[in-house]
Amino acid sequence: MILSSLNMFLSARRGIHISFCIRMFVITNFSISINWMIELVIFR
């Protein structure tokens, strides 16, 4: 009973969690690429 309710809760929260993880992944990759471009411009 507790396991099934927890599974329902996780499946309900999964879409928000996946979109949040994708957003954080994109933001971190964007900041890393910006740092790479800044370093390439500085050390050219």
Phi, psi and omega in degrees: 000310179294321181294320181291321179292323177294321179294321176296318179297316181293321180292329177288323182276352190294320181297315179295319183293318181293318179294323178294318179294319179296319180296317179294322179297317180294319181295318180292319178295323179295316180293323178294318179293325176295319177297321178296317180294321179296318179293323178293322179291321182289315187267015180289000000 
